[in-house]
Amino acid sequence: MDRIQSLQIYVLVVETGSFTKCAEQLNLHVSVVSKAIKYLGHQLGTRLLNRTTRKISLTAEGEAFYEKSQSLLAELADTFHDLSSASRQAEGKLRIELPSALAPFVIAHLPQFYQKYPQIQLILSVSDHLSNLIDGGLDCSLRLSELSDSSYIARPLAPIAMTTCATSHYLQQNGLPTELDDLQQHRAVHYFSGKQRKIMSWHFLQQGENIRLKLPNKTLVNDSNALLHCALAGLGIVQMPTLLVAPYLASGQLQTVLPHLAPPAKTAWIVYPQRKHLPKRLEHFIEWVGDIFDIDKKVG
């Protein structure tokens, strides 16, 4: 027998003082009510009620169990109300994963989001490690990589501009490349991802053709911020999202390499589990993040 229904029956029996009145209110047969009370007594290993032909009285254990049952049912009702209400309204918690390269851009716009949706609480996980959404308890993830899991829904947000660059000091010491072949004489700092430590190739657009290169390296990293700091430390040339390097290019700390052979843009995606009914808070976030990226413009 269902425990929750049995609790509901027990509480109503106590409050009405009658098996018959309880059965009538719940539209049940009296025998079902009787079985529910017996079931609870058997599960608890104690008598809950003393029943005569005229009235019902509670045992000491039955009185304690009644108070506990009232509390449990009230808490259950509140939980269902809160969750169903949060799913229909723009409120509640959203757990979001952001890659390091996109986090500064999204976070800079969050004051606008909170102004529009003050009842939504964002829990941000910033990492270049791609989590399994379900296992990680995530509502959605922004990604800047190839998508391989077809069990998720993925929506493109915007092209993300890429830049090849290095410090001016490094280039003064090692020479400024003017053609792709010149890169073979330089140190590259490469980005790798996943447990297989897959090294991300560099890409260049040359006369409309996407040229893919893997260059000599001494340093490999699996985090975008670490890649940036390797570049700033003068460890070599990097290729990474313009979003992260733009302030350092503007200040002169970094210098663009082969500007006439700009890398093709990567696509930013928002990924979320397939669900029949998305919570309103997630619907609003998906719409909002699409607006700030503005799919018609290249970010960076």
Secondary structure, 3 states (H helix, E strand, C coil): CCHHHHHHHHHHHHHHCCHHHHHHHHCCCHHHHHHHHHHHHHHHCCCCEEECCCCEEECHHHHHHHHHHHHHHHHHHHHHHHHHHHHHCCCEEEEEEECCCCHHHHHHHHHHHHHHCCCEEEEEEECCCCCCCCCCCCCEEEECCCCCCCCEEEEEEEEECEEEEEEHHHHHHHCCCCCHHHHHHCCEEEEEECCCCEECCEEEEECCEEEEECCCEEEEECCHHHHHHHHHCCCCEEEEEHHHHHHHHHHCCEEECCHHHCCCCEEEEEEEECCCCCCHHHHHHHHHHHHHHCCCCCEC
